[in-house]
Amino acid sequence: MNAAVLWTAAGLGAAGLAVRASNALHYPIGYGFDADGNWAYIATLLQSWSLPSPDAAWSTSHPPLFYYLSAGIARGLGAHEPDSAVPAIRLGFAALGTGSAVLAAWLVRRTDPAHPWRAILAGALLLFLPAHLYASAMLNEEVLASFMVGVIAVGAALATTRRDPGSFAAPIALGVVAGLALLTKLSAAVTLAAVPLAYLVEGLRRAAWRPWALRAAAFLVAALLVGGWYYARNWIQHGYLYPHDLAIHSVMHRMPPGERGPADYLRIPAATWSDPQVLHPDLLRSVWGSTHATLWFDGHRHFLPRDAPAVRRTGTALTLLALLPLAAFAAGALGGVRRWAGNARTPDGPLLLLVGFTLAGYVAFTWRNPWFVTVKGTYLLGLGVPFAFYASEVLSRWARRGRPAKAAIAALVGTLLLGSALTFTYGLAFTKSEPPGLPWLERPAR
């Protein structure tokens, strides 16, 4: 790897860390998704390490690992008040979250060593993804969970590229990480389907079913031993594996739209780009339009001002520019399907299955919870590594078609990443003065 690649990687990494550190220190306390409820959970643990009941408070229905780690950070620093504890907690997890970009770059470097600039691109796409930037500023578990899912994705993808399944140490270690991810966020359960299925397919294709099946089982057993106890406890004590529709969350039943139909998953209105905020009348019922507006912009307005014309123009620019890497990702994933269908020993199986199960889970979740607050691009951050892997593959291939193509892609992607960094550095281009979120009480529930 030449000096230019190394210096570029170091510069991008430093910039990504600087944005996150600034946000962790300056983003207002109490802002962000469920921030007050999350701090209340942490504050409870600062008084007692006992695991609270799922219905004790707003956030106590969540898996506990993030909250115990956060309380541990606060206790270690002797910080028991939000003004001192929250910035430190956010800083720690934001720094850890940059590891997702490192994982994406490393996977590309290991599987495509002939194109080092592609590895830089993969890392940058995730490092400056708007949803990852603003989630890193918030007091929640999304960045931690997505990092652990990224570790599993990379480990499983590299395992399927080897000539043999290797020792049991690797699948057991990945299973431990999967268990910890389960203790962080239920959505990590998709890894319990994607990884074993990828291993089983690999074993069948190589006519070596037994060793791959044993490693799939080792992964599952380790994951369930580490992370399954919490869900078993819920079942024994409360009669459910994971709480749903608790009385303490009943306010959500008043939120729009209040119901979903198949058309909500098919229609993507122009407001996705012209006015990317999730309570726009045309966007409210569009699941994928709202997802785009929250993945590539702050569609919920927890980070940016609500109605400033400059914010809307910036949202239009970023969401339009995002179509290029999204198109590249789609093309890359389709190419991955063809590659996986025709060859063994590719990294595609775990990555593609992770994409498929995650999107299916997201559809099921938003169908069962038909409110605008449940449509969030941050819920898809676990797809960061597959997204960066496939998008960088196609973008780098397009760039090799000639100097004009290279210049155009560099300009468009560079503008997107720079615009994202400037927009989502709190207080640099925009400072939010009104309360976080959108005033949904002014909107009809149905």
C-alpha positions in Angstrom: 0.0 0.0 0.0 1.6 3.3 -1.1 2.0 6.4 1.0 -0.8 8.3 -0.7 -3.3 5.6 0.3 -2.1 5.5 3.9 -2.2 9.3 4.3 -5.6 9.5 2.8 -6.9 6.8 5.2 -5.3 8.6 8.1 -6.8 11.9 7.1 -10.3 10.5 6.6 -10.1 8.6 9.9 -9.0 11.7 11.8 -11.8 13.8 10.2 -14.4 11.2 11.1 -13.2 11.0 14.6 -13.1 14.8 14.9 -16.7 15.2 13.8 -17.9 12.5 16.2 -15.9 13.9 19.1 -17.2 17.4 18.5 -20.8 16.1 18.3 -20.4 14.0 21.5 -19.2 17.1 23.4 -21.5 19.7 21.9 -24.8 18.0 20.9 -27.3 19.1 23.5 -27.9 16.8 26.5 -31.4 15.2 26.2 -31.5 15.5 22.4 -31.7 12.3 20.2 -33.9 9.3 19.9 -35.2 8.2 23.3 -32.4 10.2 24.9 -34.3 11.1 28.1 -35.6 7.6 28.6 -32.1 6.1 27.9 -30.5 8.4 30.5 -33.3 7.5 33.0 -32.4 3.8 32.6 -28.7 4.5 33.0 -29.4 6.7 36.1 -31.3 3.8 37.6 -28.3 1.5 37.2 -26.1 4.1 38.8 -28.2 3.6 41.9 -28.5 -0.2 41.7 -27.1 -2.9 39.3 -30.4 -4.8 39.4 -32.0 -5.4 36.1 -35.3 -3.4 36.0 -38.6 -4.8 34.8 -39.3 -4.2 31.1 -42.3 -1.9 32.0 -40.5 0.0 34.7 -39.7 3.0 32.5 -39.6 4.0 28.8 -36.4 2.3 27.8 -36.2 -0.6 30.3 -37.8 -2.8 27.7 -34.6 -2.7 25.7 -31.8 -5.3 26.0 -29.5 -4.2 28.8 -25.9 -4.3 27.6 -25.6 -0.7 26.3 -27.1 0.7 29.5 -24.8 -1.3 31.8 -21.8 -0.3 29.8 -22.9 3.3 29.9 -23.5 3.1 33.7 -20.0 1.6 34.0 -18.4 4.4 32.1 -20.2 7.0 34.3 -19.3 5.2 37.5 -15.7 4.8 36.4 -15.5 8.6 35.8 -17.4 9.4 39.0 -20.0 11.2 36.8 -23.5 10.7 38.1 -25.2 13.7 36.4 -26.2 13.9 32.7 -24.2 17.0 32.0 -20.9 15.2 32.9 -21.8 11.6 32.1 -23.6 11.8 28.8 -20.8 13.5 26.7 -18.3 10.9 28.0 -20.6 8.0 27.2 -21.4 9.4 23.7 -17.7 10.0 23.1 -16.8 6.4 24.0 -19.4 4.7 21.8 -18.8 7.2 18.9 -15.1 6.3 18.8 -16.0 2.6 18.9 -18.5 3.2 16.0 -15.7 4.3 13.7 -14.6 0.7 13.8 -17.4 -0.1 11.5 -15.6 1.9 8.8 -12.4 0.1 9.6 -14.1 -3.3 9.3 -15.5 -2.4 5.9 -12.2 -1.2 4.6 -10.4 -4.3 6.0 -12.9 -6.7 4.3 -12.3 -5.0 1.0 -8.6 -5.0 1.5 -8.6 -8.7 2.3 -10.8 -9.7 -0.6 -9.6 -7.3 -3.2 -6.0 -6.4 -2.5 -5.3 -5.2 -6.0 -7.5 -2.1 -5.5 -6.4 -0.3 -2.3 -8.3 2.9 -3.1 -11.5 0.8 -3.1 -10.8 0.0 0.6 -10.5 3.7 1.3 -13.8 4.4 -0.5 -15.6 1.6 1.4 -14.4 3.0 4.8 -15.3 6.6 3.8 -18.8 5.7 2.6 -19.6 4.3 6.1 -17.6 6.8 8.1 -19.5 9.8 6.6 -22.9 8.1 6.2 -25.3 10.8 7.6 -27.3 8.3 9.8 -24.1 7.0 11.2 -22.8 10.5 12.0 -25.9 11.7 13.8 -26.5 8.4 15.6 -23.0 8.6 16.9 -24.0 11.9 18.6 -26.9 10.4 20.4 -27.2 8.5 23.6 -28.5 5.2 22.2 -27.4 1.7 21.3 -27.5 1.9 17.5 -23.8 2.4 16.9 -22.7 -0.2 19.3 -25.1 -2.8 17.9 -24.1 -2.0 14.3 -20.4 -2.3 15.1 -20.9 -5.8 16.6 -23.0 -6.9 13.6 -20.2 -5.6 11.4 -17.7 -7.7 13.2 -19.9 -10.8 12.6 -20.4 -9.9 8.9 -16.7 -9.5 8.3 -15.7 -12.6 10.3 -18.3 -14.8 8.6 -17.5 -13.4 5.1 -13.8 -14.1 5.5 -14.5 -17.6 6.8 -16.4 -18.5 3.6 -13.4 -17.5 1.5 -11.1 -20.0 3.1 -10.3 -23.4 1.6 -11.4 -25.2 4.8 -13.8 -24.2 7.6 -10.9 -23.8 10.0 -11.0 -24.4 13.8 -14.0 -24.0 16.0 -12.4 -20.9 17.7 -13.6 -18.5 15.0 -17.3 -19.4 14.9 -17.4 -19.6 18.7 -15.8 -16.1 18.9 -18.3 -14.8 16.4 -21.1 -16.4 18.3 -20.0 -14.6 21.5 -20.1 -11.3 19.6 -23.5 -12.2 18.3 -24.7 -12.9 21.8 -23.4 -9.6 23.0 -25.2 -7.9 20.0 -28.4 -9.7 21.1 -28.0 -8.1 24.5 -27.7 -4.8 22.8 -30.5 -4.8 20.3 -33.0 -7.5 19.2 -32.3 -6.7 15.5 -29.0 -8.5 15.9 -31.0 -11.7 15.8 -30.7 -11.6 12.0 -27.1 -12.8 12.4 -28.4 -16.0 14.0 -30.1 -16.8 10.7 -27.7 -15.3 8.2 -24.4 -16.8 9.4 -25.5 -20.4 10.0 -27.4 -20.5 6.7 -24.3 -19.2 4.9 -22.2 -21.9 6.5 -24.6 -24.6 5.6 -24.8 -23.5 2.0 -21.0 -23.4 1.8 -20.8 -26.9 3.2 -23.4 -28.3 0.8 -21.6 -26.7 -2.2 -18.2 -28.0 -1.2 -19.6 -31.5 -0.4 -18.3 -31.0 3.2 -21.7 -30.5 5.0 -20.7 -31.9 8.4 -17.7 -29.6 9.3 -19.6 -26.5 8.2 -22.8 -27.6 10.0 -20.8 -28.2 13.2 -19.4 -24.7 13.0 -22.9 -23.2 12.3 -24.0 -25.0 15.4 -21.1 -23.7 17.4 -21.9 -20.2 16.4 -25.5 -20.6 17.4 -24.8 -22.3 20.7 -22.3 -19.6 21.7 -24.6 -16.8 20.7 -27.6 -18.2 22.7 -25.5 -19.0 25.7 -24.2 -15.4 25.8 -27.3 -13.5 24.8 -30.2 -15.8 25.1 -30.5 -15.7 28.9 -32.1 -12.2 28.8 -34.9 -13.3 26.5 -35.4 -16.6 28.5 -35.7 -14.4 31.6 -38.4 -12.3 30.0 -40.3 -15.4 29.0 -40.1 -16.9 32.5 -40.9 -13.8 34.4 -43.2 -11.9 32.0 -44.5 -14.4 29.5 -42.9 -13.0 26.4 -39.4 -13.1 24.8 -39.5 -9.5 23.9 -42.0 -6.9 25.1 -44.4 -5.3 22.6 -47.2 -2.8 23.1 -46.5 -2.1 26.7 -48.8 0.3 28.5 -45.9 2.7 29.1 -45.5 3.1 25.3 -49.2 3.6 24.6 -48.6 7.2 23.5 -47.3 5.7 20.2 -50.8 4.7 19.3 -51.7 8.3 18.8 -48.9 8.8 16.3 -49.5 9.0 12.6 -50.1 7.2 10.3 -51.5 4.6 12.7 -51.8 1.8 10.0 -49.9 0.5 7.0 -50.9 -1.2 3.8 -48.9 -2.8 0.9 -48.9 0.5 -1.0 -46.8 2.1 1.8 -43.9 -0.2 0.7 -44.3 0.5 -3.0 -44.6 4.3 -3.3 -41.6 6.6 -3.1 -42.9 10.2 -3.5 -40.9 13.2 -4.8 -41.0 14.7 -1.3 -38.3 12.1 -0.4 -35.9 14.5 -2.1 -37.8 17.9 -2.3 -38.6 18.0 1.4 -37.1 15.1 3.3 -38.9 15.2 6.6 -41.0 12.2 7.7 -44.2 14.1 8.5 -44.5 15.6 5.1 -48.0 14.6 4.0 -46.7 12.8 0.9 -43.9 11.1 2.7 -45.7 10.0 5.9 -47.0 6.8 4.5 -43.9 5.9 2.4 -41.7 3.5 4.3 -38.8 3.5 1.8 -39.1 7.2 1.1 -38.9 7.9 4.8 -36.1 5.5 5.3 -34.1 7.2 2.5 -34.8 10.6 4.2 -33.5 9.3 7.5 -30.6 7.3 6.2 -29.1 10.1 4.1 -30.5 13.0 6.0 -32.2 13.9 9.3 -35.8 13.2 8.3 -36.9 13.2 12.0 -35.2 16.6 12.7 -33.5 15.5 15.9 -30.2 16.9 14.8 -31.1 19.8 12.4 -33.5 22.7 12.6 -37.0 21.9 11.4 -38.1 24.4 8.8 -35.1 26.5 7.7 -35.0 26.7 3.9 -31.2 26.0 3.9 -31.9 22.8 5.7 -34.4 21.7 3.1 -32.0 22.6 0.3 -29.2 20.6 2.0 -31.5 17.7 2.4 -32.4 17.8 -1.3 -28.8 17.8 -2.3 -27.7 15.0 0.0 -30.6 12.7 -0.7 -30.1 13.2 -4.5 -26.4 12.6 -4.3 -27.0 9.5 -2.3 -28.7 7.9 -5.3 -25.3 7.2 -6.8 -23.9 5.0 -4.0 -27.3 3.4 -3.6 -27.4 2.5 -7.3 -23.9 1.1 -6.9 -24.9 -0.9 -3.9 -27.9 -2.4 -5.7 -25.7 -3.3 -8.7 -23.0 -4.7 -6.5 -25.4 -6.8 -4.5 -26.9 -8.2 -7.7 -23.4 -9.0 -8.9 -22.7 -10.6 -5.5 -25.8 -12.9 -6.0 -24.5 -14.0 -9.4 -21.0 -14.6 -8.0 -22.3 -16.5 -5.0 -24.5 -18.6 -7.3 -21.6 -19.6 -9.5 -18.7 -20.0 -7.1 -17.7 -21.3 -3.7 -15.3 -19.5 -1.5 -16.7 -16.0 -2.0 -17.5 -13.5 0.8 -21.0 -13.0 -0.6 -23.1 -15.5 1.3 -23.0 -14.0 4.8 -23.2 -10.5 3.4 -26.2 -11.1 1.1 -28.1 -13.1 3.7 -27.5 -10.4 6.2 -29.0 -7.9 3.8 -32.0 -10.1 3.0 -32.9 -10.9 6.6 -32.3 -7.4 7.8 -34.6 -5.9 5.2 -37.3 -8.5 5.8 -37.1 -7.8 9.6 -37.4 -4.1 9.0 -40.5 -4.6 6.8 -42.1 -6.8 9.5 -41.2 -4.3 12.3 -42.6 -1.3 10.5 -45.7 -3.2 9.5 -46.3 -4.3 13.1 -45.5 -0.8 14.5 -47.2 1.5 12.0 -46.0 4.9 13.3 -43.6 7.4 11.7 -41.1 7.1 14.6 -40.5 3.5 13.8 -39.2 4.3 10.3 -35.5 5.2 10.8 -32.5 4.7 8.7 -30.5 4.1 11.9 -32.3 0.8 12.2 -30.4 -0.4 9.1 -26.9 0.6 10.3 -26.2 -3.1 10.7 -26.0 -3.2 6.9 -23.2 -0.8 6.9 -20.5 -3.3 6.0 -22.4 -5.0 3.2 -23.4 -1.6 1.8 -19.8 -0.3 1.8 -18.5 -3.5 0.4 -20.8 -3.7 -2.6 -21.1 0.1 -3.3 -17.3 0.5 -3.3 -16.9 -2.5 -5.7 -19.2 -1.0 -8.3 -18.1 2.7 -7.8 -14.5 1.7 -8.2 -15.2 -0.3 -11.3 -17.2 2.6 -12.9 -14.3 4.9 -12.0 -11.9 2.7 -14.0 -13.7 3.3 -17.2 -11.7 6.4 -18.0 -10.7 9.7 -16.7 -14.1 11.5 -17.2 -15.9 8.7 -15.3 -13.3 8.8 -12.5 -13.6 12.6 -12.2 -17.4 12.5 -12.2 -17.6 9.8 -9.5 -14.9 11.5 -7.4 -16.7 14.8 -7.6 -20.2 13.4 -6.8 -19.1 11.1 -4.0 -16.7 13.6 -2.6 -19.4 16.3 -2.5 -21.8 13.8 -0.8 -19.3 12.9 1.9 -18.0 16.4 2.5 -21.6 17.8 2.6 -22.5 15.1 5.1 -19.6 15.9 7.3 -20.3 19.7 7.3 -24.0 19.2 7.8 -23.7 16.7 10.6 -21.1 18.5 12.6 -23.3 20.1 15.3 -23.0 23.9 15.4 -20.9 24.2 12.2 -23.4 24.8 9.5 -26.6 24.3 11.5 -27.5 24.7 15.2 -30.8 23.4 16.5 -32.6 25.8 18.9 -36.1 24.3 19.1 -36.9 20.9 20.9 -35.8 17.8 19.1 -38.0 16.0 16.7 -41.1 17.0 14.8 -44.4 18.2 16.3 -46.5 15.2 15.5 -49.4 16.1 17.8 -50.3 18.7 15.2 -50.9 15.9 12.7 -53.9 13.6 12.4 -53.3 10.1 13.6 -55.0 8.5 10.6 
